[in-house]
């Protein structure tokens, strides 16, 4: 190889090596000048987002992460400013102070804490009794002589496993939604044989009330159904009050029932759609209460089926004390 050619190749190598050195030097300078930062973005609802970025301008950082600032929101630092030393971008609500906001600001810390409520949702699995029904069998037209009124088959509650989504407000249950259920044991209905032609001349007052409670009652509700024959069922009874319906006392419609009327203790019950609004129900368990045991269906509930009844009471303490139990009900 000639000396001129070797010299030419050496010169080319030097130029290539120099260009590579300059290129990597430039990348190194860019890497130094574009350091990766961990920037925090705080939103009005107290949610905080961490972002890894090489940008320094607030507007560029938000644009790269598809974050927009609303017309009623303020931002600090401003969009055209660099992120501060604390590496935090704060987005807050921006509004004009009114008399209402001044009043809110004047509330004491104690008042604010009192109005604050924690709402928690939990999925819970429970075993729930399925109330049996009471079926009456009229044998007054049969050929059986001297057929008496008697219980042919005793009732027995069934059992099911239910998955609920339960909402708690300040550890108090305010809503219960049934997600799914599995029948573990079918209920056995109670069967009562009735012979209307049989007359029992020595029946006591208590016995007559048991077969026709409306005829000897003084309640105004009882007077409305005095000549009607009730359907006797055993229903699973629970209790509720206005504060457990998911509304506060300042909300519109607080305490109002599905009928449009305000709920009343010892008067209002919530029942399934099988019982029309206005249906009158007598529950002997409450015969010594102010209403004599007489209620009217005025309300509905998402967890109230035709095998259940929810009784309105004055306070959550009364509801908790009552709990849940199976009660015999006369439905008119």
Buried (B, 14 or more C-beta within 10 A) or exposed (E): EEEEEEEEEEEEEEEEEEEEEEEEEEEEEEEEEEEEBEBBBBBBEEEEEEBEBBBBBBBBBBEEBEBEBEEEBBBEBEBEBEBEEEEBBBBEEEEEEEEEEEEEEEEEEEEEEEEEEEEEEEEEEEEBBBBBBBBEEBBEEEEEEEBEBEEEBEBEBBBBEBBBEBBBBEEEBBBBEEEEBEEEEEBBBBBBBBBEEEEEEEEEEEEEBBBBBBEEBEBEBBEBBEEEEBBBBBBBBBBBBBBBBEBEEEEEEBBBBEBEBEBBBBBBBBBBEEBEBEBBBBBBBBBEEEBBBBBBBBBBBEBBBEBBBBBBBEEBEBBBEBEEEBBBBBBB
